[in-house]
Structures are given as C-alpha cells and as structure tokens.
Amino acid sequence: MDSGLSFSAADLAQTRFAVSPLWEVVTSYRVLTGRPDSAPHQRWVAQVRPRIVRAGLDRGWLAALVPPHGYLADFLNPTPSGPFPTLDAELDALRRTPADQVRDDLQQLQKLPRERAAGELLRMLHEDTPAALLKVADEIETYWELALAPYWARIQHVLEADVFHRARQVAEHGSARVLSDLHETVRWDDGTLLLVRRHCSLSRDEAGSGLLLVPSVFAWPRVLTRSVAPDPPQLAYPARGFGTVWEPRTAGATEAVAAVLGRSRTLLLTELDTPASTTQLAAHCGLSPAGVSQHLIALRNAGLVTAHRSGRSVLYARTAVADQLLNP
C-alpha cells in the first residue's frame, strides 16, 4: 500500500535534517533482537549482543517498547530541537513526554502479541507514566554505554557526512531531487512525497508542518516513520555509507604516527579497530596489563581513545581523531 505526504511551500521551507542518537537506539535495538536481514551489522551484533544479554536488556523496557516487527513506541523518538542533539537532550525530552501521548502509543503496542513480562511493563508505564519514563530513560543510558557509545565516533561520522552531502545536494539541485534519492521506496511526485509499498501511512492529517529527515546506520533495508501531531513528521532512512561502519580500518600512516606516539601506543590504536578491554589488548599486543593501562591513560588524555563501562570491564575505543591519524 502506498501513502503520501503533501507539501506546501511552507512545508518545504521547514524540511530539515537531524542526527538523532535515540533513533540509533531504537533501530539498533531492533537489529539486536534478531532481525534476519542484519548482515551488514553482523560484526557489531556479535560483539554487543552478549553484553546486552548479560545486562538483562533483552527482556526490559526496550524489549517491551521496540518489538522485532511492526509498530514501535513513537515517544521514544521526540522531535530533535536542532540538527545534532545530544543523547542527554533527547532523553530529557523523552522524560517530559505527556502521559496521554504515552498511553496512545501503548494502545498500539497492546495490539501486538507479546510475552507476559513485557505486558506487565507496559501496564506499569500506563499506570504511573512519569515514574516509568524515568526507568525507560535509565535503561536507554545503560544500553547506550554497552551498545553504541564505544562505536559512536564511527557512527556519528557516517551520519553527519550524510547530512552534509544531502544539504549540498539541496543547494545544488533542489529539495525534490534529494527527497527522491533517500530510498528506493520514497519518491517525490508533483508536490507529494510518496512512500511506496509501505505498511504504515504518512500524511499531514497525522502530523504537523514540515518534515524531519533522519539518517540512520541501522535502519537498512527500510525507512521508518513517526507521525505525532503537532510535531513535524519524521522519516528515518539508511545513511549513505552505512555498510562501511564496521569495516576494519587499514593503518595507512602507521610509521608516521609511531614516530610521534611511539610504537606501543600506535599498536594499541590499531588494535582498537574493535573496542577492547585492557586485558584483551595486553594479550593481543604482547604488552603487560600495567603498561597497556598507562598507555591508554595517555591516549585518553590526548583525545585519541574513549573509555566505556561494560559490566565489570571497561572497553576502550578509538576516537574519530585517531581514525584520521591512522587513515589520512
């Protein structure tokens, strides 16, 4: 079934892009719950799924609100206030969601088959919405640290590159061409944005003016929509280059970097192509855990690595600055 979103001149003027951490939370969680077409993300799933299971996040609030298929709770994706909101800003907006909006979402979710535990969580959310929203936000923060924070530099780079590319395309060729190039199921036709073969609708009757376009690494192979009046409709689409996020980076400037940082620290940076703990790095690099720890502190102080807690361990990840050093 096709659906269409009509555009006035004012709607086109209010069309904008945004990079949304919460959209990446929702779409990535759906990948982790066993989506069969998640081949581009298999390396990430293999690393992250065990952490999520150990933390019990496979049977918590996100599991209840983001089912593997069909409708997911719209209040999880509040309208970003700017093009690059932080996770904290979006979680603040989520915590302030009106109870009536949450309960409207719950009515949709309750139409889907679900386990008893998920049903109980939805009941709690209905009966004491403000308190439950705080718990939802807390769980999302935990999920973020385990599943996305160690990889965010890479993800953010792809998302921001998509926004800048499409903004340039708008300037050079106009909005119609860009809207037709978002996804194979999205087409611009005589003042209307058509979503071809979509199971859900997107229309002005369900949302406000304008359009918010949200690139996503995890949305592939489809687009997702949000229509909640009076907010502008949202359309999350696969970002350009999403498939390159998990590809191993080749160290093209290792010798030059080693001349500045030293061979041990450069070796650690190349090993952090995948986030790892001090113990793992020591085993892979043939260094002592104490030596690795000292090097990581120096690299962290220099803004070349970040640290993220995963249960009792701390995972270290390379930053975008370090990626640029190794891959100029």
C-alpha positions as CSV (number, residue, x, y, z in Angstrom):
1,M,0.0,0.0,0.0
2,D,1.3,3.4,-0.9
3,S,1.0,6.6,1.2
4,G,1.7,10.2,0.5
5,L,2.8,13.3,2.4
6,S,1.6,16.5,0.7
7,F,3.9,19.6,0.7
8,S,3.1,23.3,0.6
9,A,5.8,25.9,0.0
10,A,5.9,26.3,3.8
11,D,6.4,22.6,4.4
12,L,9.4,22.5,2.0
13,A,10.8,25.6,3.8
14,Q,10.5,23.7,7.1
15,T,12.1,20.5,5.9
16,R,15.3,19.8,7.7
17,F,17.8,17.1,8.7
18,A,18.9,15.9,12.1
19,V,21.2,13.3,13.5
20,S,19.3,11.6,16.4
21,P,21.0,9.3,19.0
22,L,17.6,8.0,20.1
23,W,16.8,6.9,16.5
24,E,20.0,4.9,16.6
25,V,19.0,3.4,19.9
26,V,15.6,2.2,18.5
27,T,16.9,1.0,15.2
28,S,20.0,-0.8,16.6
29,Y,17.9,-2.5,19.3
30,R,15.7,-3.9,16.6
31,V,18.8,-5.2,14.8
32,L,19.9,-6.9,18.0
33,T,16.6,-8.7,18.6
34,G,17.4,-11.0,15.7
35,R,16.3,-9.3,12.5
36,P,17.2,-11.8,9.8
37,D,18.4,-9.2,7.3
38,S,21.0,-7.6,9.6
39,A,24.0,-8.9,7.6
40,P,25.8,-5.5,7.3
41,H,25.9,-5.4,11.1
42,Q,26.9,-8.9,12.0
43,R,30.3,-7.9,13.4
44,W,28.6,-5.4,15.7
45,V,25.9,-7.8,16.7
46,A,28.5,-10.5,17.6
47,Q,30.3,-8.1,19.9
48,V,27.3,-6.4,21.5
49,R,24.6,-9.0,21.9
50,P,26.4,-10.9,24.7
51,R,26.8,-7.6,26.7
52,I,23.1,-6.8,26.3
53,V,22.0,-10.3,27.4
54,R,24.3,-10.2,30.5
55,A,22.8,-6.8,31.5
56,G,19.3,-8.2,31.1
57,L,18.4,-5.6,28.4
58,D,16.9,-8.3,26.2
59,R,13.9,-8.5,28.5
60,G,13.5,-5.0,29.8
61,W,11.8,-1.8,28.8
62,L,13.3,-1.6,25.3
63,A,12.2,-5.2,24.6
64,A,8.6,-4.1,25.5
65,L,8.6,-0.9,23.5
66,V,10.6,-2.0,20.5
67,P,9.2,-5.3,19.2
68,P,11.1,-7.0,16.4
69,H,8.5,-6.2,13.9
70,G,5.7,-3.7,13.3
71,Y,4.8,-0.7,15.4
72,L,7.3,0.8,18.0
73,A,6.6,3.4,20.6
74,D,6.7,6.9,19.0
75,F,7.5,8.6,22.2
76,L,11.0,7.0,22.0
77,N,11.8,9.5,19.2
78,P,10.9,13.0,20.3
79,T,11.5,15.7,17.7
80,P,15.1,16.9,17.9
81,S,15.5,20.6,18.7
82,G,18.5,21.0,16.4
83,P,20.5,19.2,13.7
84,F,22.9,17.4,16.1
85,P,21.2,16.9,19.5
86,T,23.0,15.0,22.3
87,L,21.6,11.9,23.9
88,D,21.1,13.7,27.2
89,A,18.9,16.4,25.4
90,E,16.8,13.8,23.7
91,L,16.4,11.8,27.0
92,D,15.3,15.0,28.7
93,A,12.6,15.4,26.1
94,L,11.6,11.7,26.4
95,R,11.2,12.1,30.2
96,R,8.8,15.0,29.6
97,T,6.5,13.1,27.3
98,P,2.9,13.8,28.2
99,A,1.1,10.8,29.7
100,D,-1.7,11.0,27.1
101,Q,0.8,10.5,24.3
102,V,2.5,7.6,26.0
103,R,-0.9,5.9,26.5
104,D,-1.8,6.4,22.9
105,D,1.4,4.5,22.0
106,L,0.6,1.8,24.4
107,Q,-2.8,1.2,22.8
108,Q,-0.9,0.5,19.6
109,L,1.6,-1.8,21.2
110,Q,-1.0,-3.8,23.1
111,K,-2.4,-4.9,19.7
112,L,0.8,-6.9,19.2
113,P,1.4,-10.4,20.6
114,R,3.9,-10.2,23.5
115,E,5.3,-12.1,26.4
116,R,3.8,-11.7,29.9
117,A,6.8,-9.8,31.3
118,A,6.5,-7.2,28.5
119,G,2.8,-6.8,29.1
120,E,3.5,-6.1,32.8
121,L,6.0,-3.4,32.0
122,L,3.5,-1.7,29.6
123,R,0.9,-1.8,32.4
124,M,3.3,-0.1,34.8
125,L,4.0,2.6,32.1
126,H,0.3,3.2,31.7
127,E,-0.5,3.4,35.5
128,D,2.5,5.6,36.6
129,T,3.8,7.2,33.4
130,P,6.2,9.8,34.9
131,A,8.0,7.3,37.1
132,A,8.2,4.6,34.4
133,L,9.6,7.1,31.9
134,L,12.5,7.7,34.3
135,K,13.2,4.0,34.3
136,V,13.0,3.8,30.5
137,A,15.5,6.7,30.2
138,D,17.8,5.0,32.7
139,E,17.7,1.7,30.7
140,I,18.4,3.6,27.5
141,E,21.5,5.2,29.1
142,T,22.8,1.7,30.1
143,Y,22.1,0.4,26.6
144,W,23.9,3.3,25.1
145,E,27.0,2.7,27.1
146,L,27.1,-1.0,26.2
147,A,26.0,-1.0,22.6
148,L,26.6,2.4,21.0
149,A,29.0,4.6,22.9
150,P,32.1,2.6,22.0
151,Y,31.3,2.9,18.4
152,W,29.7,6.3,18.3
153,A,32.6,8.1,16.7
154,R,32.3,5.9,13.6
155,I,28.5,6.0,13.5
156,Q,28.4,9.8,14.0
157,H,30.9,10.4,11.2
158,V,28.7,8.5,8.7
159,L,25.5,10.2,9.9
160,E,27.0,13.7,9.7
161,A,28.6,13.0,6.4
162,D,25.2,12.1,5.0
163,V,23.6,15.3,6.3
164,F,26.3,17.5,4.8
165,H,26.2,15.6,1.5
166,R,22.4,16.0,1.2
167,A,22.4,19.6,2.3
168,R,24.9,20.3,-0.5
169,Q,22.6,18.4,-2.9
170,V,19.7,20.6,-1.9
171,A,21.7,23.7,-2.6
172,E,22.9,22.4,-6.0
173,H,19.8,20.6,-7.3
174,G,16.9,21.4,-5.0
175,S,14.8,19.5,-2.5
176,A,12.8,17.4,-4.9
177,R,15.9,15.6,-6.2
178,V,17.1,14.9,-2.6
179,L,13.7,13.6,-1.5
180,S,13.6,11.2,-4.4
181,D,17.1,9.9,-3.6
182,L,16.5,8.9,0.1
183,H,15.4,5.3,-0.5
184,E,14.0,3.1,-3.2
185,T,10.6,3.2,-1.6
186,V,10.5,7.0,-1.4
187,R,9.6,9.1,-4.4
188,W,8.7,12.8,-5.0
189,D,5.8,13.3,-7.3
190,D,4.2,16.7,-8.1
191,G,4.3,18.2,-4.6
192,T,3.8,14.9,-2.7
193,L,6.3,12.6,-1.1
194,L,5.2,9.1,-1.8
195,L,6.1,6.1,0.3
196,V,5.8,3.0,-2.0
197,R,4.6,-0.3,-0.6
198,R,4.6,0.9,3.0
199,H,2.7,-0.9,5.7
200,C,2.1,2.4,7.6
201,S,0.9,5.7,6.4
202,L,2.4,9.2,6.5
203,S,0.1,12.1,6.0
204,R,-0.5,15.7,7.0
205,D,-3.6,14.6,8.9
206,E,-1.4,12.8,11.5
207,A,1.4,15.3,11.9
208,G,2.4,19.0,11.8
209,S,4.1,21.0,9.1
210,G,7.5,20.5,7.5
211,L,9.5,17.2,7.5
212,L,12.4,15.9,9.6
213,L,14.8,13.7,7.8
214,V,16.9,11.4,10.0
215,P,19.8,9.4,8.5
216,S,20.4,6.1,10.3
217,V,23.1,3.5,10.2
218,F,20.8,0.7,11.5
219,A,17.5,1.5,9.6
220,W,18.5,-0.5,6.5
221,P,16.9,-2.1,4.5
222,R,13.8,0.1,5.0
223,V,12.6,3.5,6.2
224,L,10.8,4.2,9.4
225,T,8.3,6.9,10.1
226,R,6.9,8.9,13.0
227,S,3.7,10.9,12.8
228,V,2.6,12.6,16.0
229,A,0.7,15.9,15.8
230,P,1.6,18.7,16.2
231,D,5.2,17.7,15.6
232,P,6.6,17.5,12.1
233,P,6.6,14.0,10.6
234,Q,9.9,12.2,10.8
235,L,11.4,9.8,8.3
236,A,14.4,7.7,9.2
237,Y,16.3,6.4,6.2
238,P,19.5,4.4,5.7
239,A,22.5,6.8,5.7
240,R,24.9,6.8,2.8
241,G,27.9,4.6,3.5
242,F,26.2,2.8,6.5
243,G,27.8,-0.5,5.3
244,T,31.3,0.8,5.8
245,V,31.0,1.5,9.5
246,W,32.1,-2.0,10.6
247,E,34.8,-2.5,8.0
248,P,38.3,-2.9,9.5
249,R,40.3,0.3,9.1
250,T,43.7,-0.1,7.4
251,A,46.5,1.8,9.1
252,G,48.0,3.8,6.2
253,A,50.1,6.1,8.2
254,T,51.3,3.8,11.0
255,E,55.0,4.5,10.7
256,A,54.5,8.3,10.7
257,V,52.2,8.1,13.7
258,A,54.6,5.7,15.5
259,A,57.4,8.3,15.1
260,V,55.3,10.7,17.2
261,L,53.4,8.5,19.6
262,G,55.8,5.5,19.9
263,R,55.3,2.0,18.6
264,S,53.4,0.6,21.6
265,R,50.8,3.3,21.6
266,T,50.4,3.2,17.9
267,L,50.0,-0.6,18.1
268,L,47.2,-0.1,20.7
269,L,45.4,2.3,18.4
270,T,45.5,-0.1,15.5
271,E,44.2,-2.9,17.7
272,L,41.3,-0.7,18.8
273,D,39.7,-1.2,15.4
274,T,37.2,-3.1,17.7
275,P,36.6,-1.8,21.2
276,A,38.6,-3.9,23.7
277,S,39.5,-4.1,27.4
278,T,43.0,-3.7,28.9
279,T,43.3,-7.4,29.4
280,Q,42.3,-8.1,25.8
281,L,44.8,-5.5,24.4
282,A,47.6,-6.9,26.6
283,A,47.0,-10.4,25.2
284,H,46.8,-9.2,21.6
285,C,49.8,-6.8,21.7
286,G,52.2,-8.8,23.9
287,L,52.3,-6.0,26.5
288,S,51.8,-6.1,30.2
289,P,48.4,-5.1,31.5
290,A,50.1,-2.3,33.6
291,G,51.9,-1.0,30.6
292,V,48.7,-1.0,28.5
293,S,46.9,0.8,31.2
294,Q,49.5,3.6,31.3
295,H,49.5,4.0,27.5
296,L,45.7,4.1,27.4
297,I,45.6,6.9,30.0
298,A,48.0,8.9,27.9
299,L,46.0,8.2,24.7
300,R,42.7,9.1,26.5
301,N,44.2,12.4,27.8
302,A,45.2,13.2,24.2
303,G,41.7,12.6,23.0
304,L,42.6,9.5,20.9
305,V,40.6,6.9,22.8
306,T,37.5,6.9,25.0
307,A,36.5,4.5,27.8
308,H,33.1,2.9,28.3
309,R,32.0,0.7,31.1
310,S,30.6,-2.8,30.2
311,G,29.6,-4.6,33.3
312,R,32.8,-5.1,35.4
313,S,35.1,-4.3,32.5
314,V,36.0,-1.1,30.7
315,L,36.1,-1.0,26.9
316,Y,38.4,1.4,25.1
317,A,37.5,2.7,21.7
318,R,39.4,4.8,19.1
319,T,38.1,8.3,18.5
320,A,37.4,10.0,15.2
321,V,40.7,11.9,15.7
322,A,42.6,8.7,16.0
323,D,40.9,7.3,12.9
324,Q,42.1,10.3,10.9
325,L,45.6,9.9,12.1
326,L,45.7,6.2,11.1
327,N,43.8,6.7,7.8
328,P,44.7,10.2,6.5
